[in-house]
Each structure stands twice: as C-alpha cells, then as structure tokens.
Amino acid sequence: MENINRYFAGEVDVVVIGAGHAGVEAALASARMGVETLMLTMSLDSIVALSCNPNIGGTGKGHLVREIDALGGEMAINIDKSFIQSRMLNTSKGPAVHSLRVQADKKKYHMEMKKVIEDQPNLRLMQGEVVDIVIEDHKVSGVVTRTGGLYKCKAVILASGTYLKGMVYLGEFGYSSGPDGMFPSNLLSDSLKDKGFNLRRMKTGTPARVHKDSIDYSVMVVQPGDEEVVPFSFMNEDKDLDREQVPCYLTYTTEKMHEIIRKNLHRSPMYAGEIEGKGPRYCPSIEDKVVRFSDRDRHQVFIEPEGLSTKEMYVQGVSSSLPEEVQMEMYKEVIGLENVKIMRPAYAIEYDAVDATALKRTLEHKDIGNLFFAGQINGSSGYEEAAAQGLVAGINAVQNIKGKEPFILDRSEAYIGVLIDDLVTKETEEPYRMMTSRAEYRLTLRQDNADLRLTKKGYELGLVTEERYQRTLNKEKAVKEEIERLKNVKLNPTAEVNSKLEELGTSHLKTQISLYELIRRPEFDYEITSIFDPDRETLSREIKVQVEIQIKYEGYINKQMIQVEQFKKLENKKLDQNLDYSLVKGLSNEAVQKLNSIKPDSVGQASRISGVSPSDINVILIYLEQMRRKDLSQ
Ligand SMILES: Cc1cc2nc3c(=O)[nH]c(=O)nc-3n(C[C@H](O)[C@H](O)[C@H](O)COP(=O)(O)OP(=O)(O)OC[C@H]3O[C@@H](n4cnc5c(N)ncnc54)[C@H](O)[C@@H]3O)c2cc1C
C-alpha cells in the first residue's frame, strides 16, 4: 500500500464507499435511521449510474424493487420519477411471476437520486477514492482516501461495484478502467488483498449504444408501454404516473452476423482466455449465444431508448467484447441497423469481488466487526440486487452501532432474503441474477403484497414514515373488510341471477353461494362479479388486485404457508457460529470442511450448503438435542 500522508478529515458513525445502487440505499437507510453518515464515491457524476441496461425491474428483479420500497428504500420512488416506458410482464401467467419492468431515463434517474441524497439530513456526500479501510482488533475504525483524508467511523459499508481492479476489454485491447471510462479502484483492491481478503475475478459485459437516427425502425416490431401504468412505489397512485411513454423496438440478428462472430471468436478475450472471470449466465454475450445456441439462425434484439435528452439507443441482447473493428461490421448485420452509427462500443469488464460466504446474513464480515459488503462486489449482478443488499447492509450497520437486534429476512419472508441467503450460503461462480424460480415460496412473495409483508418491519426499524405505515395498515384493513363483505353477499339461484350467469357463459346456480365463492370460479374475477354486487364501493386498483388474488389463490397460499412453517422449524434451530464441526461425530469430511468455512447461523442454512447431506443434518440435530439435554442436566 503506497505511503499516503494522512490528515484527520473527520469522524462519523457510518462510512459508505460507493454511490452506486447499493451504496445509495445503504447511505440513505443509515442516515434515515438517525446516524451520521458519509458517502464517498469516485465521481458525483456517476451516482446510481445505469452502466448497462436502461431499465429497472423485470422477473424477480421487480419483486426486489417493491420490497426495497416497502422497507423504506428509494429505488422505486426514484424510478417512478424517471421512467419513460412501463410494462407489466407475465400477465398471462399467475400473480407470483407478474413483474413490473420499466425503461429509465438514465440522466434523470441519476439527477433525481442525487437531489434526494443532497437533501437528506445526517448524510454527507463527498467525491473521493477510498484506498484503505482501517481495521483495529478485528473491527473497522476508519477509511483513508487517495488524497490523504482519514475518516474515523464505527462501521464501513463497501459497495464498490465493478470498479475494484476494473479491466475493460474490447478484443485485443484490455486496459485498466472502471465502467463507462471511469477510473478503476486499484489501490483499495491491493489493500484488501494485503489484509488477506479472498478476492476473485468476475466479469460482465454490455452492448453498444448506437445513434437513434441511424436506425431503420420500419423493419422492426414496435414495443409500446402499457396503457395503464402501475407505479413501482406503493406511495404512488396510478394517476401520479400519467405521462407520455416512448417505445422500444424488437428486431433480430442474422446468420450473416453469426458468421462474422464465429470468424472472429479467437479475437474475443473471453474465448482467447484473457478474461479469467466468469460472466452472468443469464445475460450472455452475443458470442456466447452464437456458440451455445449454434442451431439458432437468429436471436432477439431489443432497441431501447436511454433517455429523452439523448439520442443514444441501447442494443439489448448484443453485449460483446469483440474488437471495435469487428463490432463496426457485425452490428450492421442486425436487421434495421444496416446504416448504424455506434456511439459507444460494447465492452466487457472484469473486476474483483469478495467471497460472500465470508459474510453473515446481515452482510457483515464474519471476522471483521462492522465491515459490511453490498452489491456487485458480493458476486451479484443487477441494479436491483445491489440496491437490496445496500439497504440490508445500511440497516444492519445502524443496528450494530445502536446495539440492537440484527435485521435478517429469511427465504419465506422476502426475495431479499432469498438473494442474501443464496449469496452467503452457496458459492456462486458467476454473477448472481435474481429470478422467480429461485424463490421456493414465490406464491406468497409476490410483488403486489411486498408492503403487507415488510412495511411493518421497516416501520419498527425507524426507516418507514408514519404516512407509509398508515397507508399499508389502511390497505390491509380495506382488503380484509372487502373479502369479509364478499363472503356475506349471497347470490340465490333466481331466474335473474341464472340468466346473467348464462349470458356470461357459465353454469347456473343450484344453491345459494357468496360472491366470494363465485370469484373463486376460474371464469370469474373481481370485476366481472360487480354485476351481482350493486352496493360495491369503488376501491383502488391495488386493493382490488389484493382481494382477487387472496380469494382465487387461497388454497395454494394456505398450502404454501404450511410449507413455510416447516421451513421455519429448521430456520429457528440456531447454530453457534463458533462451533468447530470436527467435534461433531458422524459428519462427512466434506460437511465438516464446508460447515467450518461457512459457519451457518441455523440448521436451515446448514441444510442449503452444497456438500452438506440430509444425513449430516440429522447428525447435527441429534448433536443439538444432546447439548440441550446436557445443559438441562447441569
Ligand atoms: C459493463 C457492465 C455490464 C453490466 N451488465 C449487466 C447485466 O447484463 N445485467 C445486470 O443485471 N447488470 C449488469 N451490470 C451490472 C450493474 O451495473 C451492476 O449490477 C450495478 O451497477 C451494481 O451496483 P453496485 O452499487 O454494486 O455498483 P456500481 O453501480 O458499480 O457502483 C459502485 C460505486 O462505487 C464507487 N467506488 C468504487 N470504488 C470506490 C473507491 N475505492 N472509493 C470510492 N468510491 C468507489 C464508484 O464510483 C461507483 O459509484 C453491468 C455493469 C457494467 C459496468
């Protein structure tokens, strides 16, 4: 670590390193919970930079955004202010996978968030590169900046994204850099390595940005936004988001393009073996697609606007690290891009990430007190995944400082719980992207009920405002009352009722039923039954959605709640994180090695560690019972 003349620059409670999606949520949470917070970042002009796709949400990711909002985070409110197109995905499927996905105006998203940070009491924002984290007696005590500032503090949250030892690759050209031409963060990486942190290389890539006027839209399929826009934030009404939307466009790659790629694969740093880091499986580069899906003669490409005040268009689906020279040729072979003008070439970035299994489910390091890690540095990929981790790290830094209970969400409570549990329990080789298929209890973890699941918790933490809390209580009450009312609105098998049912093409009533029971019929929903319900009051879309889902999926939801109870049994069997598993007789060697390295905090978490078998779990349960009896007998 090069010698830097330090000067005492100040003392705060929490220092957040990085103003990306993770850093910002961490800093706002910490400041809103009442502690003095300093956020240091390489450039104030890249606060919450959307360095890759210009959209927020999508399958699984939309759920995270709603949960962040329900807990009092900022991402949903910020995107509601800066979206330029909105679509609800998967509406033909069940509510568990309905996911909001919106296009962001990148500049506006940045500016709106910067305003919120600048106006936030207890939060100081400063441009500066952190080059060292000061650790005394296995606990953090401060940070040092490149310009010599020593900031003393009680907790540090490191959210450095894709900057640590950032290396950008375009074919044979590889150079030290952060994303979008920003400086990399090399000195901090060296300092972490010197301190013995286990860092590994990861990689991600992004496509080119091309000029709007160089595209032939006439050969593409227009992808408009939804007519009815649903807010991401529970604090917004539909009418608050009424604005003009801009379209995206669907087009395709061609066999000719695939040919160019195959001919130049040897010049791709990925295939030439120059990049050691693993890339995100679910955001493959175009090279990967052409190699992995060689039977396909075309791949979908979405042309997405980057904002209202720019002519840059994002070419979704064609991220690459091939040489610029090849990119100039290959992008022209996308249908409609024959005359395309590239404004920013595609590139891949390789960066240092920590081994997240060294972290607790609070995202605190297991061996260094009050040092938290959040975001891409933990091996995840995506703005939403980063923001969710930042929020949890920020909350727990404050809980630690205030000597309060750690804030942990488990897999049955939130997608955030699934995300963090997966990161700290399962060794991820490649950047981790959230998907609904990762959540075993997804029917109860829907995006529409995130507030009913989490807002109370945010309120108890002091993060959620009184207004938001009351709003959620009112919604909960209104849903309960309406369901109760529908149970008491009886329909009799009269001629009038049966003729209306006939008009609707469904079977006659033979006995009296309630509207509640009628709504459960597959061919019915809450809206259709209004013809049998003259006293019905007008309720908000949000409440109607809740009523309908809770009625129609009651059986499945109840079944899932029974599974959740089972899950909680093992989750509540706590394990001492200092236990030496070599002392537990009957465990397999692999289990002893894995358990001693990951130090699970519960039997439930232990059961999810790869290499720990069900019989190992039985051995642990027997061991716990023996210890319990031994304690009782003493
Ligand atoms: C090229 C590229 C391609 C991507 N592709 C995808 C994709 O396909 N799919 C997807 O889901 N996501 C993708 N992403 C990832 C997405 O951008 C990140 O997941 C997200 O930005 C992570 O948020 P974060 O807060 O962890 O880090 P970032 O948003 O990267 O923010 C990190 C912040 O830390 C600051 N910082 C770093 N080091 C220091 C230091 N030493 N001192 C002070 N400040 C520091 C930086 O200035 C920055 O503000 C891509 C990102 C890049 C760059």
The ligand as an SDF file (V2000), in Angstrom:
LIG
                    3D

 53 58  0  0  0  0  0  0  0  0999 V2000
  -20.1790   -3.1930  -18.3690 C   0  0  0  0  0  0  0  0  0  0  0  0
  -21.2770   -3.5680  -17.4400 C   0  0  0  0  0  0  0  0  0  0  0  0
  -22.1920   -4.5020  -17.8280 C   0  0  0  0  0  0  0  0  0  0  0  0
  -23.2170   -4.8850  -16.9690 C   0  0  0  0  0  0  0  0  0  0  0  0
  -24.0990   -5.8120  -17.3820 N   0  0  0  0  0  0  0  0  0  0  0  0
  -25.1100   -6.1460  -16.5670 C   0  0  0  0  0  0  0  0  0  0  0  0
  -26.0840   -7.0750  -17.0000 C   0  0  0  0  0  0  0  0  0  0  0  0
  -26.0000   -7.5480  -18.0910 O   0  0  0  0  0  0  0  0  0  0  0  0
  -27.1080   -7.3940  -16.1720 N   0  0  0  0  0  0  0  0  0  0  0  0
  -27.2000   -6.8350  -14.9460 C   0  0  0  0  0  0  0  0  0  0  0  0
  -28.1250   -7.1660  -14.2360 O   0  0  0  0  0  0  0  0  0  0  0  0
  -26.2870   -5.9590  -14.5030 N   0  0  0  0  0  0  0  0  0  0  0  0
  -25.2610   -5.6160  -15.3100 C   0  0  0  0  0  0  0  0  0  0  0  0
  -24.3400   -4.7290  -14.8920 N   0  0  0  0  0  0  0  0  0  0  0  0
  -24.2820   -4.5180  -13.5490 C   0  0  0  0  0  0  0  0  0  0  0  0
  -24.8830   -3.3820  -12.9300 C   0  0  0  0  0  0  0  0  0  0  0  0
  -24.4260   -2.2640  -13.4380 O   0  0  0  0  0  0  0  0  0  0  0  0
  -24.4630   -3.5320  -11.5300 C   0  0  0  0  0  0  0  0  0  0  0  0
  -25.0320   -4.6860  -11.0710 O   0  0  0  0  0  0  0  0  0  0  0  0
  -24.8260   -2.4600  -10.5880 C   0  0  0  0  0  0  0  0  0  0  0  0
  -24.4160   -1.2390  -11.0630 O   0  0  0  0  0  0  0  0  0  0  0  0
  -24.1650   -2.7920   -9.2790 C   0  0  0  0  0  0  0  0  0  0  0  0
  -24.4210   -1.8000   -8.3820 O   0  0  0  0  0  0  0  0  0  0  0  0
  -23.3510   -1.5020   -7.2370 P   0  0  0  0  0  0  0  0  0  0  0  0
  -23.9440   -0.4760   -6.3900 O   0  0  0  0  0  0  0  0  0  0  0  0
  -22.9030   -2.7610   -6.6140 O   0  0  0  0  0  0  0  0  0  0  0  0
  -22.0830   -0.9370   -8.0070 O   0  0  0  0  0  0  0  0  0  0  0  0
  -21.9270    0.2490   -9.0240 P   0  0  0  0  0  0  0  0  0  0  0  0
  -23.2050    0.6980   -9.5610 O   0  0  0  0  0  0  0  0  0  0  0  0
  -20.8740   -0.2230   -9.9630 O   0  0  0  0  0  0  0  0  0  0  0  0
  -21.3560    1.4470   -8.1150 O   0  0  0  0  0  0  0  0  0  0  0  0
  -20.1200    1.3530   -7.4850 C   0  0  0  0  0  0  0  0  0  0  0  0
  -19.7870    2.7330   -6.9400 C   0  0  0  0  0  0  0  0  0  0  0  0
  -18.6300    2.6170   -6.1270 O   0  0  0  0  0  0  0  0  0  0  0  0
  -17.7680    3.7080   -6.3750 C   0  0  0  0  0  0  0  0  0  0  0  0
  -16.4380    3.2700   -5.9850 N   0  0  0  0  0  0  0  0  0  0  0  0
  -15.7980    2.1400   -6.4000 C   0  0  0  0  0  0  0  0  0  0  0  0
  -14.6010    2.0320   -5.7740 N   0  0  0  0  0  0  0  0  0  0  0  0
  -14.5030    3.1070   -4.9400 C   0  0  0  0  0  0  0  0  0  0  0  0
  -13.4990    3.5890   -4.0410 C   0  0  0  0  0  0  0  0  0  0  0  0
  -12.3690    2.9270   -3.8390 N   0  0  0  0  0  0  0  0  0  0  0  0
  -13.7230    4.7450   -3.3680 N   0  0  0  0  0  0  0  0  0  0  0  0
  -14.8880    5.4310   -3.5430 C   0  0  0  0  0  0  0  0  0  0  0  0
  -15.8710    5.0400   -4.3920 N   0  0  0  0  0  0  0  0  0  0  0  0
  -15.6810    3.9010   -5.0740 C   0  0  0  0  0  0  0  0  0  0  0  0
  -17.9590    4.0370   -7.8330 C   0  0  0  0  0  0  0  0  0  0  0  0
  -17.6320    5.3780   -8.0870 O   0  0  0  0  0  0  0  0  0  0  0  0
  -19.4770    3.7730   -8.0120 C   0  0  0  0  0  0  0  0  0  0  0  0
  -20.2220    4.9170   -7.7160 O   0  0  0  0  0  0  0  0  0  0  0  0
  -23.3020   -4.3320  -15.7130 C   0  0  0  0  0  0  0  0  0  0  0  0
  -22.3750   -3.3670  -15.3010 C   0  0  0  0  0  0  0  0  0  0  0  0
  -21.3680   -2.9930  -16.1580 C   0  0  0  0  0  0  0  0  0  0  0  0
  -20.3580   -1.9970  -15.7300 C   0  0  0  0  0  0  0  0  0  0  0  0
  1  2  1  0
  2  3  1  0
  2 52  2  0
  3  4  2  0
  4  5  1  0
  4 50  1  0
  5  6  2  0
  6  7  1  0
  6 13  1  0
  7  8  2  0
  7  9  1  0
  9 10  1  0
 10 11  2  0
 10 12  1  0
 12 13  2  0
 13 14  1  0
 14 15  1  0
 14 50  1  0
 15 16  1  0
 16 17  1  0
 16 18  1  0
 18 19  1  0
 18 20  1  0
 20 21  1  0
 20 22  1  0
 22 23  1  0
 23 24  1  0
 24 25  2  0
 24 26  1  0
 24 27  1  0
 27 28  1  0
 28 29  2  0
 28 30  1  0
 28 31  1  0
 31 32  1  0
 32 33  1  0
 33 34  1  0
 33 48  1  0
 34 35  1  0
 35 36  1  0
 35 46  1  0
 36 37  1  0
 36 45  1  0
 37 38  2  0
 38 39  1  0
 39 40  1  0
 39 45  2  0
 40 41  1  0
 40 42  2  0
 42 43  1  0
 43 44  2  0
 44 45  1  0
 46 47  1  0
 46 48  1  0
 48 49  1  0
 50 51  2  0
 51 52  1  0
 52 53  1  0
M  END
$$$$
